[in-house]
């Protein structure tokens, strides 16, 4: 049996989800909280695989950068959780989510996937279309 990248990514998703479930059962919110950016990066890595199960180095770099920024924002929100500061009328931890995480994920993630598709994945569609027209 051959274990390819998709299998490894699915295994990592399973492990991350299991860690989150353990956090839920034993009331360790950090395990649940930090699984979110990890799962986001894993799902984007899955989406960046082409039909042959290959990645492009610039695409993986872009996805890794997105995951790193997400993780950094989650860490910043966790750090802000222990302050009494207000940002824009909201507690600092909430403000990080409202003013940074939410806009970043709603704007940057679709743009990242559009870039991944344009740079890497559309070639699969072009190849498949050319084969179907030529047949």
N, C-alpha and C positions, 0 to 999 in steps of 0.2 A: 504494500500500500504506500502510495506516494503522498507525502504531506507537503502541500504547497503553501503559498503565502495566505491564501484565503483561509485555509484550515488554521494556520497559526493566528491570524487576526480573529477568527471566531473563537479560538481557544482563549486568547487574551480578553475578548469581550466577556466570555463566560467567567474567567477568573475575576475580572473587575466587578462584574455583577454579583458574583458570590461574595466578594469582599464587602460590597455595599449591603448585601442581605445580612451578613454577619454583623455589620455596623448597626443595621436596623434592629436586629434581634437583641443585641447586647447593649443597645443605647450608646453607641459611639458615633456621634454625628459626623465626625471628621472623615470616617471611612465612607460614608454616604456622600458627603459634600465633595470630597476630592475625586470621587469616581466620575463625577459629571464631566469635568474637562478631559479626563482620560478617555472616557467613552466617546466623547465628541471627536477627539483626535483619531481614535481607532475607526470610527464610522467614516470619517473623511478619508482616511488611508484606504479603506475598502472601496470607497467611491472612486478613488484615483487609480485603481488597478484597471489596466486595459483587458481586452478579451483574452490575451495570452497570459494574464497574471503578472504583467510586468509593470514597473514603475519608472517614471522619468525622474532623474535626480533633482532638477529644479522644482518639479511638482512636489516631491517628498519634502524638500526644503521649505516650500511655501506652507504645506500642511503642518510641518513641525513648528514653523514660526507661529502659525495660528494657534496651535495647541499650547505652545509656550506662553503666548500672550494671555490665552484663556486661563492657564494655570496661575500666571502672575496676578491676574485680576482677582481670581479666587483667593489667593494668598493675601492680597491687599485688603480684600473685604474681611477676611478672617482677622487680620491685624487690626483693622478699623473697628471690629466688633468690640474690642476692649477699650474703646475711647468714649467719651461723652460728647464729642464734637458733633456739630450739625453741618451738613453741606447741602445748600439749597433747601433748607428747611427739613431735611431728612436726617435721621441718624447716619453716621458716616458709612457704616457697613451697608445699609440699604441704598445709600446714595451711590456707592460704587456699582451696585447692580443696576440701578435705574439710569445712571448717567454714563456708565462705561460698559458693563457687561451686556446689557440689553442692546444698546446701539451697535456695539461691536459685533455681536452675533447676528443681528438682523441685517446688517449692511455688509460686513466683511465676509461672512460665510457664503452667501450667495455669489458675491463677487469672486471669491476664491474658487468656488466650484465652476463658475463661468470661465475663469482663466484656465483651470485644469482641463475643462472640456475643450476649449479653443486650442490650447497648446498641445494637448496629449490625446484625449479620448476621441475627438472628432475624426481622427485618422482611421479608427476602427469602423466608424460609420461610413466614411468615404470608401474604404476598402470593401466593406460588405455590399454597399450600393453598387460599386463598380462590378463586383462579381455577379450580382443579381441581374444587372443590365446586360452583361456580357454572356450570360447563360442562355 
